[in-house]
């Protein structure tokens, strides 16, 4: 990867927990891609910032962290930091429509298997470096003196530096396990004695449970580190066992699977509302959570700091949870960003997923309270989404709405559980990784401004839809790309392309109209899939590059503004990625019904070919019409008390009329 910011830098803003799920996958994908394809012609400094780090007495080294600002509510960080946290908090406030109450709770969020493995990897890296330094020092004259100097604690005569690991993480964990097992035996006896004597055993029981939890964690860590040690010595280790982090079952918050370095100045927690207890779904709660003085201070101390570090700031990526009050917080920030960085491009990605029924129709009909609460949440989400979209349309150059409740069963080669945000957010992150790649190449003629201007040929029509094929259905050593593409008609209605927005169109219908602007990005197509369609299998032929095949394919239908790019490197599937790939997929994400000869267990899918497609299309008219009709059906008598005078029917009626006008504009330009 090239580290010079030839393409100019981008600052990312993340508003809300659901958006942070997507963004965390997005950053992990960048990290995994850099590891898998270190020679790729991608400019890492477009999205990441570089700094130096010194850990445990080791030499300084370069580390990279996303150039991002992360906004979330209190209690949303989980175990992020050193060793998790236990906190007591007071739940109170005066937000509009919020029934304030006081309740003291204790929250504990332990580091899961994945986060502990990340810590162990850092520890192993530190240990390896210290061992290397000692070995190099031993080669020099006066090795003993040099070693003493290298390992001496400042101000003391000890031969061991307190900041330098003297043993590897595996040995340290084994030592710690032995200590905890001794403690567990002692506390177990105390607990049994308390019980037998009828004394209060609650404290000893709590201590015993905590010790047993720590022992169980250490036993897993030791087993995994022993596998890593075997692999380092040259033995074969099944990846599925080494990376068995059980994230599908344990992820609760986005930080549970965050692998990249997050700079402390990147995180902004709004303490007025609590992630676990507050819906944060009333538009007026935005300025309560982030008052104007706090916003201005944050702009001064954080946004401008990131901007001043840039050599050539090109624009902003914005991830926003549009169905909640985060849309209001985002709107306020975009006001200031537009005022201060008016010529910079803003590319926004909006989570517009609406609430789904909490129970079956039959149960909802019998439970009036459940049905009433669901209806309230649906109406609030609709209002928030409408206000957010209005703000994003006005202040973004292009924005891409996405949802995910419709993704169940849509990806033919994935077992996606739409109830797991961990699953759906990974697919959206992969789609956005592709969508933003065209302006992240080194010396690329494309820029963020050129892409957004091509997608919005008319300023008012700056909403684009996004589709993804993951993995691109290529059977190993068999499927030819042109066979696949030509068989399934134009790209905008190909059945292997899955729209990231619900209610956009039905791929089974034939009345699709061509988009008036589109951008396609394809990656990871191997040479065997690029053979000419009629070339004999046993004959060596020159295979055209993927970009030439895409040009040939996309020229079969007209489009006013079009761009398409390709890269040889496939989409990365980090070790933190969901394990939803079908078992017949190969390690490279190709359809392969037969596992490799002699293999006991198929290796994890670590990359996959993919194709993304952004389009500005007349099909968005139906989505706007649906939004407008839903707004006209709101029950105002139920909503007005929640907003305490901050919501007026006239403003929402005007918004509904705007959606109708936009629907007509999209239809007219089609």
C-alpha positions as CSV (number, residue, x, y, z in Angstrom):
1,X,0.0,0.0,0.0
2,X,1.2,3.5,-0.9
3,X,1.3,5.8,2.1
4,X,1.4,9.2,0.3
5,X,-1.9,11.1,0.2
6,X,-1.8,11.6,-3.6
7,X,-5.6,11.5,-3.8
8,X,-6.1,13.9,-0.9
9,X,-7.5,13.1,2.6
10,X,-11.1,12.4,3.7
11,X,-12.5,12.9,7.2
12,X,-15.2,10.5,8.3
13,X,-18.1,11.3,10.7
14,X,-20.1,8.5,12.3
15,X,-23.4,9.4,14.0
16,X,-25.2,6.7,16.0
17,X,-24.8,3.2,17.1
18,X,-26.3,1.5,14.0
19,X,-24.0,3.6,11.8
20,X,-21.0,2.7,14.0
21,X,-21.7,-1.0,13.4
22,X,-21.3,-0.4,9.6
23,X,-18.3,1.9,10.0
24,X,-16.5,-0.6,12.3
25,X,-16.8,-3.3,9.7
26,X,-15.7,-0.7,7.1
27,X,-12.5,0.0,9.1
28,X,-11.8,-3.7,9.7
29,X,-12.1,-4.3,6.0
30,X,-9.5,-1.6,5.3
31,X,-7.2,-3.2,7.9
32,X,-7.6,-6.7,6.5
33,X,-7.1,-5.5,2.9
34,X,-3.9,-3.8,3.8
35,X,-2.6,-7.1,5.4
36,X,-3.7,-9.3,2.5
37,X,-2.6,-7.1,-0.3
38,X,0.3,-5.0,0.8
39,X,1.3,-4.2,-2.8
40,X,-2.1,-2.9,-3.8
41,X,-2.1,0.4,-5.5
42,X,-4.3,2.0,-2.8
43,X,-3.6,5.2,-1.0
44,X,-4.1,4.3,2.7
45,X,-3.7,7.9,3.9
46,X,-6.9,8.9,2.2
47,X,-8.8,7.4,5.1
48,X,-6.2,6.8,7.8
49,X,-3.8,9.1,9.8
50,X,-0.3,8.1,10.7
51,X,1.4,8.5,14.1
52,X,4.1,6.9,16.2
53,X,3.5,4.6,19.1
54,X,5.8,3.2,21.8
55,X,4.6,0.2,23.8
56,X,6.2,-1.8,26.7
57,X,9.7,-0.5,26.3
58,X,9.9,-1.3,22.5
59,X,11.2,1.1,19.9
60,X,8.8,3.6,18.3
61,X,6.8,2.4,15.4
62,X,4.2,3.7,13.0
63,X,0.6,3.0,13.6
64,X,-2.5,4.0,11.6
65,X,-5.9,5.0,12.9
66,X,-9.0,6.0,11.0
67,X,-9.4,9.8,10.4
68,X,-12.8,9.6,11.9
69,X,-15.1,11.1,14.6
70,X,-17.4,8.7,16.3
71,X,-20.6,9.8,18.1
72,X,-22.6,7.6,20.4
73,X,-24.5,7.5,23.6
74,X,-23.3,6.7,27.1
75,X,-22.8,3.0,27.7
76,X,-22.2,2.2,24.0
77,X,-18.5,1.5,24.1
78,X,-18.6,-1.9,25.8
79,X,-15.2,-3.1,26.8
80,X,-13.2,-0.6,24.7
81,X,-10.1,0.5,26.6
82,X,-7.9,-1.5,28.8
83,X,-9.7,-4.4,30.4
84,X,-13.4,-3.4,30.2
85,X,-15.3,-1.4,32.8
86,X,-17.7,-1.5,35.7
87,X,-19.6,1.8,36.2
88,X,-22.3,3.1,38.4
89,X,-24.4,5.7,36.7
90,X,-27.3,8.0,37.4
91,X,-30.1,7.9,34.9
92,X,-31.9,11.3,34.7
93,X,-32.6,14.2,32.4
94,X,-35.1,16.6,30.9
95,X,-35.3,15.6,27.2
96,X,-38.6,16.4,25.4
97,X,-41.0,13.5,25.4
98,X,-38.8,11.5,27.8
99,X,-40.2,10.4,31.2
100,X,-37.2,11.1,33.4
101,X,-36.5,8.8,36.3
102,X,-33.6,8.0,38.7
103,X,-32.2,4.5,38.8
104,X,-28.8,3.3,39.9
105,X,-27.5,0.4,37.9
106,X,-24.2,-1.5,37.6
107,X,-23.0,-2.5,34.1
108,X,-20.2,-4.9,33.3
109,X,-19.0,-5.7,29.8
110,X,-16.1,-8.1,29.6
111,X,-13.7,-8.4,26.7
112,X,-14.8,-11.1,24.3
113,X,-12.6,-13.7,22.7
114,X,-11.9,-11.6,19.7
115,X,-10.8,-8.5,21.7
116,X,-8.6,-10.6,23.9
117,X,-7.0,-12.2,20.8
118,X,-6.2,-8.7,19.5
119,X,-4.6,-7.8,22.8
120,X,-2.5,-11.0,22.7
121,X,-1.4,-10.2,19.2
122,X,-0.1,-6.8,20.4
123,X,1.6,-8.5,23.3
124,X,3.3,-11.1,21.0
125,X,4.5,-8.3,18.7
126,X,6.0,-6.5,21.7
127,X,7.6,-9.6,23.0
128,X,9.1,-10.5,19.6
129,X,10.6,-7.0,19.3
130,X,12.1,-7.1,22.7
131,X,13.6,-10.5,22.0
132,X,15.0,-9.2,18.8
133,X,16.6,-6.2,20.6
134,X,18.2,-8.5,23.2
135,X,19.6,-10.8,20.5
136,X,21.0,-7.8,18.6
137,X,22.5,-6.4,21.8
138,X,24.1,-9.7,22.6
139,X,26.1,-9.6,19.4
140,X,27.8,-6.4,20.4
141,X,30.9,-5.9,22.6
142,X,30.0,-5.8,26.2
143,X,26.8,-7.7,25.7
144,X,26.1,-8.1,29.4
145,X,26.3,-4.3,30.1
146,X,24.1,-3.5,27.1
147,X,21.5,-6.1,28.2
148,X,21.5,-4.6,31.7
149,X,21.0,-1.1,30.3
150,X,18.3,-2.3,27.9
151,X,16.2,-4.0,30.6
152,X,16.9,-1.8,33.7
153,X,13.8,-0.2,35.3
154,X,14.4,3.6,35.4
155,X,15.7,4.7,38.8
156,X,16.2,1.1,40.0
157,X,18.8,-1.6,39.9
158,X,16.5,-4.4,38.7
159,X,17.6,-6.4,35.7
160,X,14.1,-6.4,34.3
161,X,12.5,-3.3,32.7
162,X,8.9,-3.0,34.0
163,X,7.7,-1.9,30.6
164,X,9.3,-4.7,28.6
165,X,7.7,-8.2,28.4
166,X,10.1,-10.7,29.8
167,X,8.0,-13.6,28.6
168,X,5.5,-14.2,25.8
169,X,1.8,-13.9,26.3
170,X,1.3,-17.7,26.4
171,X,3.7,-18.1,29.3
172,X,2.3,-15.2,31.2
173,X,-1.3,-16.5,30.8
174,X,-0.3,-20.0,32.0
175,X,1.3,-18.4,35.1
176,X,-1.8,-16.3,35.6
177,X,-4.1,-19.3,35.2
178,X,-2.2,-21.2,37.9
179,X,-2.5,-18.2,40.3
180,X,-6.3,-17.9,39.6
181,X,-6.9,-21.6,40.1
182,X,-5.2,-21.4,43.6
183,X,-7.4,-18.4,44.4
184,X,-10.5,-20.2,43.1
185,X,-9.8,-23.2,45.4
186,X,-9.4,-20.9,48.4
187,X,-12.6,-18.9,47.7
188,X,-14.5,-22.1,47.0
189,X,-13.7,-23.3,50.5
190,X,-14.8,-20.0,52.0
191,X,-18.0,-20.1,50.1
192,X,-18.8,-23.7,51.1
193,X,-18.0,-22.7,54.8
194,X,-20.4,-19.7,54.6
195,X,-23.1,-21.9,53.2
196,X,-22.6,-24.7,55.8
197,X,-22.7,-22.2,58.7
198,X,-25.7,-20.3,57.4
199,X,-23.7,-17.1,56.9
200,X,-24.2,-14.5,54.1
201,X,-22.4,-16.2,51.2
202,X,-23.3,-13.5,48.6
203,X,-19.9,-11.9,48.5
204,X,-17.9,-15.2,48.3
205,X,-20.3,-16.5,45.7
206,X,-19.8,-13.4,43.6
207,X,-16.0,-13.7,43.9
208,X,-16.1,-17.3,43.0
209,X,-18.2,-16.7,39.9
210,X,-15.8,-13.9,38.8
211,X,-12.7,-16.2,39.3
212,X,-14.3,-19.0,37.4
213,X,-15.2,-16.6,34.5
214,X,-11.6,-15.4,34.4
215,X,-10.3,-19.0,34.5
216,X,-12.6,-20.0,31.6
217,X,-11.4,-17.0,29.5
218,X,-7.7,-17.9,30.2
219,X,-8.2,-21.5,29.3
220,X,-9.6,-20.5,25.9
221,X,-6.8,-17.9,25.4
222,X,-4.1,-20.5,26.2
223,X,-5.6,-23.0,23.8
224,X,-5.7,-20.5,21.0
225,X,-2.2,-19.2,21.7
226,X,-0.9,-22.8,21.6
227,X,-2.5,-23.1,18.2
228,X,-0.7,-19.9,17.1
229,X,2.6,-21.2,18.5
230,X,2.2,-24.4,16.5
231,X,1.6,-22.4,13.4
232,X,4.6,-20.2,14.0
233,X,6.7,-23.4,14.3
234,X,5.5,-24.6,10.9
235,X,2.6,-26.9,11.9
236,X,-0.7,-26.8,10.1
237,X,-3.5,-25.3,12.2
238,X,-7.2,-25.2,11.1
239,X,-8.1,-21.5,10.6
240,X,-11.7,-22.2,11.7
241,X,-10.4,-23.3,15.1
242,X,-7.8,-20.6,15.5
243,X,-10.3,-17.9,14.7
244,X,-13.3,-19.3,16.5
245,X,-14.2,-16.1,18.3
246,X,-18.0,-16.8,18.4
247,X,-18.7,-13.2,17.4
248,X,-22.1,-14.2,15.9
249,X,-23.3,-15.1,19.4
250,X,-21.5,-12.5,21.5
251,X,-21.4,-9.2,19.7
252,X,-23.5,-6.6,21.6
253,X,-22.0,-3.3,20.6
254,X,-19.8,-2.2,17.7
255,X,-16.6,-2.1,19.8
256,X,-16.9,-5.8,20.4
257,X,-15.3,-6.5,17.0
258,X,-13.3,-3.3,16.4
259,X,-9.8,-4.3,15.5
260,X,-8.3,-1.0,14.3
261,X,-6.6,1.6,16.5
262,X,-9.1,4.3,17.5
263,X,-7.6,7.5,18.6
264,X,-9.1,8.8,21.9
265,X,-9.9,12.1,20.2
266,X,-12.1,10.3,17.7
267,X,-14.7,9.3,20.3
268,X,-17.5,11.7,21.4
269,X,-19.9,10.2,23.9
270,X,-23.2,12.2,24.5
271,X,-23.9,11.6,28.2
272,X,-27.4,13.0,28.4
273,X,-28.8,9.8,27.0
274,X,-28.0,6.2,27.7
275,X,-27.6,3.5,25.0
276,X,-29.3,0.8,27.0
277,X,-32.2,2.8,28.3
278,X,-33.0,5.6,25.9
279,X,-34.6,5.1,22.4
280,X,-33.2,8.5,21.3
281,X,-35.8,8.6,18.7
282,X,-37.4,12.0,19.0
283,X,-36.0,14.6,16.6
284,X,-35.9,17.3,19.2
285,X,-33.6,15.3,21.4
286,X,-30.6,16.0,19.1
287,X,-29.8,19.5,20.3
288,X,-30.5,18.3,23.9
289,X,-27.8,15.7,23.5
290,X,-25.4,18.0,21.7
291,X,-26.2,21.7,22.6
292,X,-24.9,24.4,20.3
293,X,-21.9,25.5,22.6
294,X,-20.8,21.8,22.8
295,X,-21.0,21.4,19.1
296,X,-19.0,24.5,18.4
297,X,-16.3,23.4,20.9
298,X,-16.1,20.0,19.3
299,X,-15.8,21.6,15.9
300,X,-12.8,23.7,17.2
301,X,-11.0,20.9,19.1
302,X,-11.7,17.8,16.9
303,X,-12.9,18.5,13.4
304,X,-10.5,21.3,12.7
305,X,-7.7,19.3,14.3
306,X,-8.2,16.5,11.9
307,X,-8.6,19.0,9.0
308,X,-5.4,20.9,9.9
309,X,-3.4,17.6,9.8
310,X,-4.4,17.0,6.2
311,X,-2.2,18.1,3.3
312,X,-5.1,18.2,0.9
313,X,-8.4,17.7,2.4
314,X,-10.8,16.5,-0.3
315,X,-14.0,15.9,1.5
316,X,-16.1,14.1,4.1
317,X,-17.7,10.7,4.5
318,X,-20.8,10.8,6.7
319,X,-22.4,7.7,8.3
320,X,-25.7,8.6,9.9
321,X,-28.4,6.7,11.7
322,X,-31.2,8.7,10.0
323,X,-34.2,7.0,11.7
324,X,-33.2,8.4,15.1
325,X,-32.3,11.8,16.6
326,X,-28.8,11.3,15.3
327,X,-30.1,12.9,12.1
328,X,-30.6,16.1,13.9
329,X,-27.1,16.0,15.4
330,X,-25.7,15.3,12.0
331,X,-27.7,18.1,10.4
332,X,-26.1,20.6,12.9
333,X,-22.6,19.5,12.1
334,X,-23.2,19.6,8.4
335,X,-24.3,23.2,8.7
336,X,-21.0,24.1,10.2
337,X,-19.0,22.0,7.8
338,X,-20.7,23.5,4.8
339,X,-20.0,27.0,6.2
340,X,-16.3,26.3,6.9
341,X,-15.4,23.8,4.2
342,X,-18.0,24.8,1.5
343,X,-16.0,23.5,-1.5
344,X,-15.3,20.1,0.0
345,X,-17.4,17.1,-1.2
346,X,-19.7,15.4,1.3
347,X,-20.6,11.8,0.5
348,X,-23.3,10.6,3.0
349,X,-24.5,7.1,3.8
350,X,-27.9,7.0,5.7
351,X,-29.3,4.1,7.6
352,X,-33.0,4.4,7.0
353,X,-34.1,1.1,8.3
354,X,-37.6,1.4,9.9
355,X,-38.7,-0.5,13.0
356,X,-39.8,-4.1,12.4
357,X,-42.8,-5.7,14.2
358,X,-41.6,-7.1,17.6
359,X,-44.1,-10.0,17.3
360,X,-46.4,-11.8,14.8
361,X,-49.5,-10.1,13.6
362,X,-51.7,-12.4,15.7
363,X,-49.8,-11.5,18.9
364,X,-49.9,-7.8,18.1
365,X,-53.6,-7.9,17.6
366,X,-54.1,-9.3,21.1
367,X,-51.6,-7.1,22.8
368,X,-52.8,-3.5,22.6
369,X,-49.8,-2.0,24.6
370,X,-47.2,-3.8,22.4
371,X,-49.0,-2.7,19.2
372,X,-49.3,0.9,20.4
373,X,-45.6,1.1,21.3
374,X,-44.7,-0.3,17.9
375,X,-46.9,2.2,16.1
376,X,-45.3,5.0,18.1
377,X,-41.8,3.9,17.2
378,X,-42.7,3.6,13.5
379,X,-44.2,7.1,13.4
380,X,-41.2,8.6,15.2
381,X,-38.8,6.8,12.9
382,X,-40.6,8.0,9.8
383,X,-40.5,11.6,11.0
384,X,-36.8,11.3,11.9
385,X,-36.0,9.7,8.5
386,X,-37.9,12.4,6.6
387,X,-36.2,15.3,8.4
388,X,-32.8,13.5,8.0
389,X,-33.2,13.0,4.3
390,X,-34.2,16.6,3.8
391,X,-31.1,17.8,5.6
392,X,-28.8,15.3,3.7
393,X,-30.3,16.2,0.4
394,X,-29.5,19.9,1.0
395,X,-26.1,19.5,2.5
396,X,-24.6,16.4,0.9
397,X,-23.3,16.2,-2.6
398,X,-24.6,12.7,-2.8
399,X,-26.2,10.5,-0.2
400,X,-26.9,6.8,-0.3
401,X,-29.8,5.4,1.8
402,X,-29.7,1.8,2.9
403,X,-31.8,-0.6,4.9
404,X,-31.5,-4.3,5.7
405,X,-34.7,-6.0,6.9
406,X,-35.2,-7.2,3.2
407,X,-31.8,-9.0,3.0
408,X,-33.0,-12.3,4.4
409,X,-32.4,-14.9,1.7
410,X,-31.3,-12.4,-1.0
411,X,-27.7,-13.4,-1.0
412,X,-27.7,-16.8,-2.5
413,X,-24.4,-18.0,-1.1
414,X,-24.6,-16.4,2.3
415,X,-26.7,-17.4,5.4
416,X,-27.6,-13.8,6.5
417,X,-29.6,-13.4,9.7
418,X,-31.3,-10.0,9.3
419,X,-32.0,-10.0,13.1
420,X,-28.2,-9.7,13.7
421,X,-27.0,-6.2,13.0
422,X,-23.5,-7.8,13.0
423,X,-24.4,-9.6,9.8
424,X,-26.3,-6.9,7.9
425,X,-23.8,-4.1,8.7
426,X,-20.9,-6.2,7.3
427,X,-22.6,-6.5,3.9
428,X,-23.3,-2.8,3.8
429,X,-19.7,-2.0,4.8
430,X,-18.4,-4.2,1.9
431,X,-20.7,-2.4,-0.5
432,X,-19.5,1.0,0.7
433,X,-15.9,-0.2,0.6
434,X,-16.4,-0.9,-3.2
435,X,-18.4,2.3,-3.7
436,X,-15.7,4.5,-2.3
437,X,-12.7,2.7,-3.8
438,X,-12.6,4.6,-7.2
439,X,-11.1,7.7,-5.6
440,X,-8.8,5.9,-3.2
441,X,-6.3,4.6,-5.8
442,X,-2.9,6.2,-6.1
443,X,-2.7,8.8,-8.9
444,X,-6.3,7.9,-9.9
445,X,-7.9,10.4,-12.3
446,X,-11.1,10.0,-10.2
447,X,-11.7,12.0,-7.0
448,X,-14.5,12.1,-4.5
449,X,-15.8,15.3,-6.2
450,X,-15.8,13.7,-9.7
451,X,-17.6,10.7,-8.5
452,X,-20.4,12.6,-6.6
453,X,-20.8,15.0,-9.5
454,X,-21.2,12.1,-12.0
455,X,-23.8,10.5,-9.8
456,X,-25.8,13.7,-9.4
457,X,-26.0,15.2,-12.9
458,X,-28.9,17.3,-11.6
459,X,-28.3,18.9,-8.2
460,X,-31.7,18.1,-6.8
461,X,-31.4,14.5,-7.8
462,X,-28.5,13.6,-5.5
463,X,-29.9,10.4,-4.0
464,X,-28.3,7.2,-5.3
465,X,-29.1,3.6,-4.7
466,X,-26.5,0.9,-4.0
467,X,-26.5,-2.8,-5.0
468,X,-24.0,-5.5,-4.2
469,X,-23.1,-9.0,-5.4
470,X,-21.2,-10.8,-2.7
471,X,-19.7,-13.1,-3.6
472,X,-19.9,-12.7,-7.3
473,X,-21.1,-16.2,-8.3
474,X,-18.1,-17.6,-10.1
475,X,-17.7,-21.4,-9.9
476,X,-14.0,-22.2,-9.3
477,X,-12.1,-22.7,-12.6
478,X,-15.4,-22.9,-14.6
479,X,-17.6,-19.8,-14.7
480,X,-16.6,-17.1,-17.3
481,X,-17.4,-13.5,-16.3
482,X,-18.9,-12.6,-19.6
483,X,-21.2,-15.7,-19.5
484,X,-22.4,-14.6,-16.1
485,X,-23.0,-11.0,-17.1
486,X,-24.5,-11.5,-20.5
487,X,-26.9,-14.3,-19.3
488,X,-28.5,-12.0,-16.7
489,X,-29.3,-8.9,-18.8
490,X,-28.3,-5.3,-17.8
491,X,-26.5,-4.8,-14.5
492,X,-29.3,-2.7,-13.0
493,X,-31.7,-5.6,-13.1
494,X,-29.3,-8.6,-12.8
495,X,-30.7,-11.1,-10.2
496,X,-27.3,-11.6,-8.6
497,X,-27.2,-7.9,-7.6
498,X,-28.9,-7.2,-4.3
499,X,-30.3,-3.7,-3.7
500,X,-29.3,-2.3,-0.3
501,X,-32.5,-0.3,0.0
502,X,-35.9,-2.0,0.5
503,X,-38.9,-1.2,-1.6
504,X,-36.7,0.0,-4.5
505,X,-37.8,-2.4,-7.1
506,X,-38.6,-6.1,-7.8
507,X,-35.8,-7.8,-9.8
508,X,-38.3,-10.2,-11.2
509,X,-40.2,-7.5,-13.1
510,X,-39.1,-6.5,-16.6
511,X,-40.2,-2.9,-16.6
512,X,-36.9,-1.5,-15.3
513,X,-35.7,1.7,-16.9
514,X,-32.0,2.4,-17.4
515,X,-30.4,4.7,-14.8
516,X,-29.4,8.1,-15.9
517,X,-26.2,7.9,-13.8
518,X,-24.2,4.9,-12.6
519,X,-20.9,3.8,-11.1
520,X,-19.8,0.2,-11.1
521,X,-16.9,-1.4,-9.4
522,X,-15.8,-5.0,-9.8
523,X,-12.9,-6.8,-8.1
524,X,-11.2,-10.1,-7.6
525,X,-12.0,-11.7,-10.9
526,X,-9.2,-14.3,-11.6
527,X,-7.6,-14.9,-15.0
528,X,-9.5,-18.2,-15.6
529,X,-12.8,-16.3,-15.4
530,X,-11.7,-13.8,-18.0
531,X,-11.0,-16.2,-20.8
532,X,-12.9,-15.5,-24.1
533,X,-16.3,-17.2,-24.1
534,X,-15.5,-19.3,-27.2
535,X,-11.9,-20.1,-26.4
536,X,-11.1,-23.9,-26.1
537,X,-10.4,-24.8,-22.5
538,X,-7.1,-26.6,-23.3
539,X,-5.7,-23.8,-25.3
540,X,-3.6,-20.9,-23.9
541,X,-5.1,-17.6,-24.8
542,X,-4.6,-14.0,-23.8
543,X,-7.2,-13.0,-21.2
544,X,-8.5,-9.5,-21.4
545,X,-8.4,-7.3,-18.3
546,X,-11.6,-7.1,-16.2
547,X,-12.1,-3.4,-17.1
548,X,-12.3,-4.3,-20.8
549,X,-14.9,-6.9,-20.2
550,X,-17.0,-4.5,-18.1
551,X,-16.7,-1.9,-20.8
552,X,-18.0,-4.4,-23.4
553,X,-20.8,-5.5,-21.1
554,X,-22.1,-2.1,-20.0
555,X,-22.1,-0.7,-23.5
556,X,-25.0,-3.0,-24.2
557,X,-27.4,-0.4,-22.7
558,X,-27.4,3.4,-22.6
559,X,-26.8,5.6,-19.7
560,X,-26.2,9.4,-19.6
561,X,-23.3,9.4,-17.2
562,X,-21.4,6.3,-16.4
563,X,-18.1,5.2,-14.7
564,X,-16.7,1.7,-14.1
565,X,-13.5,0.5,-12.6
566,X,-11.9,-2.8,-11.7
567,X,-9.1,-4.1,-9.5
568,X,-7.5,-7.5,-9.3
569,X,-7.6,-7.7,-5.5
570,X,-10.7,-9.2,-4.1
571,X,-12.9,-7.8,-1.2
572,X,-11.4,-8.6,2.1
573,X,-13.2,-10.7,4.7
574,X,-11.5,-9.9,8.0
575,X,-11.3,-12.4,10.8
576,X,-13.9,-10.2,12.5
577,X,-16.3,-10.8,9.6
578,X,-19.5,-12.8,10.1
579,X,-19.3,-16.5,9.4
580,X,-22.3,-16.5,7.1
581,X,-20.5,-18.0,4.0
582,X,-22.0,-21.2,2.7
583,X,-19.8,-24.3,3.3
584,X,-19.2,-24.9,-0.4
585,X,-17.3,-21.6,-0.9
586,X,-13.5,-21.8,-1.2
587,X,-11.1,-19.7,0.9
588,X,-11.1,-17.1,-2.0
589,X,-14.9,-16.9,-2.1
590,X,-15.5,-19.0,-5.2
591,X,-18.2,-21.6,-5.6
592,X,-16.5,-25.0,-5.0
593,X,-18.5,-28.0,-4.0
594,X,-15.3,-30.1,-3.4
595,X,-13.0,-29.3,-0.5
596,X,-9.2,-29.3,-1.1
597,X,-7.6,-32.8,-1.2
598,X,-6.6,-34.0,2.2
599,X,-8.3,-31.1,4.1
600,X,-10.1,-32.0,7.3
601,X,-12.0,-28.7,7.5
602,X,-12.5,-26.1,4.9
603,X,-10.5,-22.9,5.6
604,X,-12.3,-19.7,6.4
605,X,-13.3,-17.4,3.5
606,X,-10.8,-14.6,3.7
607,X,-11.7,-12.8,0.5
608,X,-14.3,-12.9,-2.2
609,X,-14.9,-11.5,-5.7
610,X,-17.6,-8.8,-5.6
611,X,-19.4,-6.2,-7.8
612,X,-21.1,-3.0,-6.6
613,X,-23.3,-0.7,-8.5
614,X,-24.5,2.8,-7.6
615,X,-27.2,4.3,-9.7
616,X,-29.3,7.4,-9.8
617,X,-32.5,6.0,-11.2
618,X,-36.2,6.6,-11.7
619,X,-36.9,3.7,-9.4
620,X,-36.2,6.0,-6.5
621,X,-39.5,7.8,-7.3
622,X,-41.5,4.9,-5.8
623,X,-39.5,5.1,-2.5
624,X,-40.2,8.8,-2.2
625,X,-43.9,8.2,-3.0
626,X,-44.0,5.7,-0.2
627,X,-42.4,8.1,2.2
628,X,-44.9,10.9,1.2
629,X,-47.9,8.6,1.6
630,X,-46.7,7.4,5.0
631,X,-46.3,11.0,6.3
632,X,-49.8,11.9,5.3
633,X,-51.1,9.0,7.4
634,X,-49.5,10.1,10.7
635,X,-51.7,10.3,13.8
636,X,-51.0,13.8,15.0
637,X,-53.0,13.5,18.2
638,X,-50.6,10.9,19.4
639,X,-47.4,12.6,18.2
640,X,-47.8,16.2,19.3
641,X,-47.5,15.6,23.1
642,X,-44.2,13.9,22.5
643,X,-42.6,16.9,20.8
644,X,-43.8,19.6,23.2
645,X,-44.4,22.3,20.7
646,X,-41.4,21.5,18.5
647,X,-43.4,19.8,15.7
648,X,-46.0,21.4,13.5
649,X,-48.3,19.7,11.0
650,X,-47.7,22.4,8.4
651,X,-43.9,21.6,8.2
652,X,-44.5,17.9,7.8
653,X,-47.2,18.5,5.1
654,X,-44.7,20.7,3.3
655,X,-42.1,17.9,3.6
656,X,-44.6,15.4,2.2
657,X,-45.2,17.7,-0.8
658,X,-41.5,17.9,-1.3
659,X,-41.2,14.1,-1.5
660,X,-44.0,14.1,-4.1
661,X,-42.2,16.7,-6.2
662,X,-39.0,14.8,-6.0
663,X,-40.8,11.7,-7.1
664,X,-42.0,13.5,-10.2
665,X,-38.5,14.9,-10.9
666,X,-37.0,11.4,-10.8
667,X,-39.7,10.2,-13.1
668,X,-39.3,13.1,-15.5
669,X,-35.6,12.8,-15.8
670,X,-35.9,9.0,-16.5
